[in-house]
Amino acid sequence: MSLAHFNSIIRQHLASIEMAGVLMRIFSFSLVSWLGPASPFLFVWIFNTIDAVMLSWCAALKRDRAYTVLNVFWILVGLVGILRAGRFVH
């Protein structure tokens, strides 16, 4: 499957993908808010990074620079969070 074909599929389902990404973000931050220090931080960071990839891709296809930058930033923060929560770095 080519990237153009994949982007076409994403464009067809853009609103649904964006809504799923937003709900994933709400869920992950709600989990941390409710559980506090007992949160499964590695899961939360992985989940949050996946939603950031989804939202970044949608924003890029819509040519929305502000949300692309914001969500690419969250991808980078997520990668650091994954490395720290997984104790790959200190």
C-alpha positions in Angstrom: 0.0 0.0 0.0 1.4 3.4 -1.0 1.6 6.4 1.3 -0.8 8.3 -1.0 -3.3 5.4 -0.8 -2.9 5.3 3.0 -3.4 9.1 3.2 -6.5 8.8 1.1 -8.0 6.3 3.6 -7.1 8.6 6.5 -8.8 11.5 4.7 -12.0 9.5 4.3 -12.1 8.8 8.0 -10.4 12.0 9.3 -13.2 13.1 11.7 -13.4 9.6 13.2 -9.6 9.3 13.6 -9.4 12.7 15.2 -12.2 12.0 17.6 -10.6 8.7 18.6 -7.3 10.5 19.2 -8.9 13.1 21.3 -10.8 10.5 23.4 -7.6 8.5 23.8 -5.8 11.7 25.1 -8.7 12.4 27.5 -8.7 8.8 28.8 -4.9 8.7 29.4 -4.9 12.0 31.3 -8.0 11.0 33.2 -6.3 7.8 34.2 -3.3 9.7 35.6 -5.6 12.2 37.4 -7.6 9.4 39.1 -4.7 7.0 39.9 -1.9 9.5 40.6 1.3 7.7 41.5 -0.3 4.3 41.1 -0.9 5.0 37.3 0.5 2.6 34.8 2.8 5.3 33.4 4.4 3.2 30.6 1.0 2.3 29.3 -0.2 5.9 29.6 2.9 7.2 27.7 2.5 4.7 24.9 -1.2 5.3 24.6 -0.6 9.1 24.6 2.1 8.8 22.0 -0.1 6.8 19.7 -2.9 9.4 19.9 -0.3 12.1 19.2 0.8 10.3 16.0 -2.8 10.0 14.9 -3.6 13.7 15.6 -0.3 14.8 14.0 -1.0 12.9 10.9 -4.6 14.3 10.6 -3.3 17.8 11.3 -0.6 17.5 8.6 -3.1 16.3 6.1 -5.4 19.2 6.9 -2.3 21.5 6.6 -2.9 22.8 10.1 0.5 23.9 11.2 -0.3 24.8 14.7 -1.8 21.4 15.6 0.9 19.6 13.7 3.6 21.3 15.8 1.6 20.7 19.0 1.1 17.0 18.4 4.6 16.4 17.0 5.8 18.0 20.3 3.6 15.5 22.2 5.2 12.7 20.2 8.6 13.8 21.4 7.4 14.2 25.0 5.8 10.8 24.7 9.0 9.2 23.5 10.9 10.7 26.5 8.1 9.5 28.8 8.3 6.0 27.4 12.0 5.8 27.9 11.8 7.1 31.4 8.7 5.1 32.5 10.3 1.9 30.9 13.5 2.7 32.8 15.5 2.7 29.6 17.0 6.0 30.7 17.2 7.8 34.1 
